[in-house]
Amino acid sequence: MPRILISGASGLIGRGLVPALESRGFEVTGLVRRPSARPGEAQWDPMRDVSPQLVSGFDFVIHLSGENLAGRWTAAKKRQIWESRIVSTRNLSRALTQAKHPPSALLCASAIGYFGDRGDQVLTEESSSGTGFLPQLCREWELAAGAATRAGVRVLNLRFGIVLSPNGGALKPMLAPFRLGLGGKVGTGRQWWSWIHIHDAVAAVLNLMARIHPARFPRGNQAEGSPPGLSESATHPFVLDGPVNIVSPNPAANSDFTAALGSVLRRPRFFTIPALALKLALGELAQEGLLTSARVVPKKLIESGFRFRYPELEAALFELLR
């Protein structure tokens, strides 16, 4: 039975990914900070050296954990955001270099924050990084996995966009004001938001795993509601490593995003949230998150033959909120 070690299993993406893996016959072990309380858990401290024995014998290691970006970015908050990603990734990568039986690949979360504020420029995995706290964070985050790469472990940096789910992430806090008729564009509304339906985000990760090692990825039947099956060409040879943009092929301007959300909820969207008000309320998070323009496309996913189930924004929102 193929074995997976995963951190961040209780996060937004992890909560969708774990049952999808289990439905395909994987044995999943989640890394937890507290003492392990049941089978399928292993305790770790991401801020300390990780035992090579802990990470040995798995087919894939998936690293998704990290401090939530939401909230005002005080100096202490930024330090938590930084260390929870950089230090934990570095510790995990170093352990993999010493593991007796290393995995086929390390799939490590990153983010499209790598690109920074780029206006209308179309951004692929080959595009350069931007300036600011988030681009610097993402660069160091991806570099922190370098030890595993140098030891011969294939590393994929999963650059997630705005993952849409009614259960968390960016969408959930938007629902209440929109349902009250108080929703509207953010700032000018011209900034590009690169998004992906949670279903497609999970399915993309599954397809990447199948591309890396088809022999260890079972193709059995899936439970109802699980992500779509592998693309027809998923078992064909395909060289894949480094950064992968996990976004829809159709990014949306913020004004179009909020219009689509209002349409699906059947609510007006007369209001505009001024950029100054956001900056006063959220500080750097507003400037580098909500007001930043990143028009990102999933070049590698498209080239790999991955089939998006929800490539269009309004259909994705309708499915999520129906």
BELJOQUI-V597953 format. One record per helix or strand. SS is the DSSP state (H for helix, E for strand). FROM is the first residue (numbers start at 1). LEN is the number of residues. If there is no record, write none. Layout:
SS|FROM|LEN, SS|FROM|LEN
//
This chain:
E|3|5, H|12|12, E|27|6, E|41|3, H|52|4, E|60|4, H|75|24, E|105|7, H|112|4, E|122|2, H|133|11, H|146|5, E|154|7, E|162|4, E|168|1, H|169|11, E|184|3, E|192|2, E|195|3, H|198|15, H|214|3, E|242|5, E|252|2, H|254|12, E|271|3, H|275|8, H|284|7, E|295|2, H|299|5, H|313|9
//
